Amino acid sequence: SKIEPGKNTELEEDRIVASCDGRFEYNNRVFWVNEVLTLERDIDYRTGNIDFPGDVIINGQIKDGFTVKSGGSVYCNTTMDASEVISAKDLVVRLGVIGRKTGRVRVGGMLRAKFIENCYVEATDSVIVDVGILNSAVHAGNKVELKEKGVVVGGTIYAQNGIVATQLGTEMGPKTEIYCGTNYSVEQKLKWIRDKNVEIAFKLKQVERKLTGGSEGREKILELQQKLKVALHKLNEAAGSLIFQLDKNEKAEIVVRDQVFPGVYIEICHVSYIVSHSMRNVSFKLDKAKGKIIPEPLSLKDR
């Protein structure tokens, strides 16, 4: 009996080939490619790590130590215990995202969850949370938005275009830090360049000591010295071009609909502000002319 090409496949001479990325499936003499992988059971030793080119729907748990990588979006209908989750597009979690040990979540689009706890999260777009972000490191290329009950307690938030929350910090809680306006990925690249600069400068000093000490193999040492100098020059050039991309949004705002507690650390485009007393219904903006952050009362419509 003849096998027929189905959805996302085509007949090429005597073969059926996929016309998109996904998983081959077969039923009643028809081959097709499914662009969505639905996982009804837990991700564990039976399934192994998941690496799928399309969307992934998770209806079970991700067991400790297992990873999920998707070339599309990831939809999780339970709480996501994250060891490592990488989604090229969006990540939507019906309940919360809980980090495990060095748990990391990287999202190429937007992240939406009920809560985030003890987790490291990177999203190219916005991070939208219903209830709270607790003791986590969250990096958003756009905004961090917390809904009506949304609190941030402990950890660090990097939100390039600002943050909206109901509460920041607690009375006696862990340190809460908010960074806005800055391109986090550029900052990380500059940090790597600084570290590499120190490393190369140290090697250069060692090489120069050998040269003054009259070591053997002088030609090779001179060659190494030249290579290190070139590497140092390239790093400094790279840093010079990146520095202009660092402070991306001087108009980024930190909006608190209810209360911000003393001790919360705020930074907009590398200008810092430490909250000294409890404030309610307030927004924090950068006054570039004065070179400082100014707290302003929220209008009724913004509360």
C-alpha positions in Angstrom: 0.0 0.0 0.0 1.2 3.5 -0.9 2.4 5.9 1.8 1.0 9.4 1.4 2.7 12.7 2.2 0.8 14.7 4.9 1.0 18.1 6.5 4.4 19.8 6.3 5.8 17.1 3.9 6.2 16.8 0.2 6.9 14.0 -2.3 10.4 14.2 -3.8 10.8 11.5 -6.4 10.2 8.3 -4.4 10.8 9.9 -1.0 8.7 11.9 1.5 10.7 14.9 2.9 9.9 17.4 5.6 9.1 21.0 4.4 9.7 22.3 8.0 11.5 21.5 11.2 9.6 19.2 13.6 8.9 15.6 14.4 7.9 12.9 11.9 4.6 11.2 12.7 2.8 8.3 10.9 -0.7 7.1 11.0 -3.0 5.2 8.4 -0.3 5.3 5.6 0.2 9.1 6.0 3.5 10.7 7.1 3.4 14.2 8.4 5.6 16.6 10.4 4.3 18.0 13.7 5.7 21.4 14.5 4.5 21.1 18.1 5.8 18.6 20.7 3.3 17.9 23.5 4.7 16.2 26.6 2.0 14.6 28.7 4.4 13.0 31.2 7.3 14.2 33.3 10.7 15.1 31.6 12.9 12.5 33.3 15.1 9.4 32.5 12.3 8.0 30.3 12.1 11.0 28.0 15.7 12.3 28.4 16.6 15.9 27.7 14.3 17.7 25.3 15.7 19.5 22.2 13.0 20.3 19.7 13.0 22.7 16.7 9.4 23.8 17.2 7.0 24.7 20.0 7.0 22.5 23.2 3.9 22.0 25.4 4.8 20.6 28.9 1.9 19.0 30.9 4.2 17.3 33.5 7.2 18.3 35.6 10.8 18.9 34.6 12.7 16.6 36.9 16.0 17.7 38.5 19.0 17.9 36.1 17.0 17.6 32.9 16.9 20.4 30.2 14.4 21.7 27.7 15.5 23.5 24.5 13.0 24.8 22.0 13.4 26.5 18.6 9.9 27.9 19.1 7.9 28.8 22.2 7.5 26.8 25.4 4.1 26.5 27.2 4.1 24.9 30.6 0.8 24.0 32.2 2.2 23.3 35.7 4.9 24.8 37.9 8.2 24.8 36.1 11.2 23.6 38.2 14.0 24.8 36.0 17.4 23.3 35.7 17.9 24.7 32.3 15.2 25.9 29.9 16.0 27.7 26.6 13.2 29.0 24.4 14.0 30.7 21.1 10.6 32.5 21.2 8.3 33.0 24.2 7.9 31.1 27.5 4.5 30.9 29.1 4.1 29.2 32.4 0.6 28.8 33.9 2.0 28.6 37.5 5.5 29.6 38.6 9.1 29.3 37.6 11.3 27.9 40.4 15.0 27.7 40.0 17.0 24.6 41.0 20.6 25.2 42.3 22.1 26.9 39.2 18.8 26.9 37.4 18.8 29.1 34.3 16.0 30.2 32.0 16.8 31.9 28.7 14.0 33.3 26.5 14.3 34.8 23.0 11.0 36.6 23.3 8.6 37.3 26.3 8.3 35.4 29.6 4.9 35.2 31.3 4.4 33.4 34.7 2.4 33.6 37.9 5.6 33.9 40.0 9.4 33.5 39.7 11.4 32.2 42.7 15.1 31.5 43.2 15.8 31.6 39.5 18.1 33.2 37.0 16.0 34.5 34.0 17.0 36.2 30.8 14.4 37.4 28.3 15.0 39.4 25.2 11.6 41.1 25.5 9.5 41.7 28.6 9.0 39.6 31.7 5.3 39.7 32.9 4.5 38.3 36.3 1.2 38.1 38.2 2.1 37.6 41.9 5.8 38.1 42.6 9.5 37.8 41.9 11.4 36.3 44.9 15.1 36.1 45.4 15.8 35.9 41.7 18.0 37.5 39.0 15.8 38.7 36.2 17.1 40.4 33.0 14.6 41.9 30.6 15.6 43.5 27.3 12.3 45.4 27.5 10.2 45.8 30.7 9.4 43.9 33.9 5.7 44.2 34.6 4.0 42.9 37.7 0.3 42.7 37.9 -2.0 44.2 40.6 -0.6 42.0 43.5 2.9 41.9 42.1 5.8 42.2 44.6 9.6 42.1 44.1 11.4 40.8 47.2 15.2 40.1 47.2 17.5 39.6 44.2 18.2 41.8 41.3 16.1 43.1 38.4 17.6 44.4 35.2 14.8 46.0 33.1 16.1 48.1 30.2 12.9 50.0 29.7 11.6 50.1 33.2 9.6 48.2 35.8 6.1 48.4 37.2 5.3 46.7 40.5 2.9 47.0 43.4 5.7 46.6 46.1 9.5 46.7 46.1 11.3 45.1 49.0 10.0 44.3 52.5 10.6 45.7 56.0 13.2 43.2 57.2 13.7 41.2 54.0 16.7 40.5 51.8 18.3 43.2 49.7 16.4 44.2 46.6 18.2 45.9 43.7 16.6 47.4 40.6 18.6 48.4 37.5 17.0 50.2 34.6 17.9 52.0 31.4 21.1 49.9 30.8 21.6 47.3 28.1 22.5 44.3 30.3 24.1 42.2 27.5 26.4 45.1 26.6 27.3 45.5 30.3 28.2 41.8 30.4 30.4 42.1 27.3 32.2 45.1 28.8 32.8 43.1 32.0 34.3 40.2 30.0 36.5 42.7 28.2 37.7 44.2 31.5 38.5 40.8 32.9 40.3 39.8 29.7 42.2 43.1 29.7 43.5 42.4 33.3 44.5 38.9 32.3 46.4 40.1 29.1 48.1 43.0 30.9 49.4 40.5 33.6 50.8 38.2 30.8 52.4 41.2 29.1 54.2 42.2 32.4 55.5 38.6 32.7 56.8 38.7 29.1 58.5 42.1 29.6 60.2 40.7 32.7 61.6 37.8 30.6 62.9 40.2 28.0 64.7 42.4 30.6 66.1 39.3 32.2 67.7 38.2 29.0 65.9 34.9 28.6 66.6 32.4 25.9 64.3 32.3 22.8 64.1 36.1 22.6 62.5 36.0 19.2 59.6 33.9 20.4 59.1 36.1 23.5 59.1 39.2 21.2 56.5 37.5 19.0 54.3 36.7 22.0 54.7 40.3 23.3 53.5 41.6 19.9 50.5 39.2 19.9 49.4 40.3 23.4 49.7 44.0 22.4 47.5 43.4 19.4 44.9 41.5 21.5 44.9 44.4 24.0 44.4 46.9 21.3 41.5 44.9 19.8 39.8 44.6 23.2 40.1 48.4 23.8 38.6 49.1 20.4 35.7 46.7 21.1 35.1 48.4 24.5 35.2 51.8 22.8 32.4 50.9 20.4 30.3 49.1 23.0 30.4 51.9 25.6 28.0 54.1 23.4 25.4 51.3 23.5 25.4 50.9 27.2 22.9 53.4 28.5 20.0 52.7 26.2 17.0 54.4 27.8 17.4 57.5 30.1 13.6 57.8 30.2 13.2 54.3 31.9 10.9 54.6 34.9 10.5 52.6 38.1 6.8 52.7 39.1 5.6 51.5 42.5 1.8 51.3 42.8 1.8 50.8 46.5 4.9 50.7 48.7 8.7 50.7 48.3 10.6 49.9 51.5 13.8 51.4 52.9 17.0 49.8 51.7 15.9 49.1 48.2 18.7 50.0 45.7 17.7 51.7 42.5 19.9 52.6 39.5 18.9 54.2 36.2 21.7 54.5 33.6 24.4 54.1 36.3 22.9 56.8 38.5 22.1 55.3 41.9 19.5 56.0 44.6 19.0 54.2 47.9 15.5 54.3 49.4 15.9 55.8 52.9 12.3 55.7 54.1 9.1 54.0 53.1 7.3 55.6 50.2 3.9 55.0 48.6 2.5 55.5 45.1 5.7 56.7 43.7 7.7 56.7 40.4 11.5 57.1 40.1 12.9 58.9 37.1 16.4 60.1 36.1 16.9 63.8 36.0 19.8 64.0 33.6 20.4 67.7 34.1 20.8 67.3 37.9 22.5 63.9 37.5 20.3 62.2 40.1 17.1 60.1 40.5 14.0 62.0 41.5 11.0 60.2 43.2 7.6 61.7 42.2 4.1 60.9 43.4 2.0 58.8 41.0 -1.1 60.3 39.4 -4.3 58.6 40.3 -4.6 56.9 36.9 -1.2 55.3 37.2 -2.0 53.7 40.6 
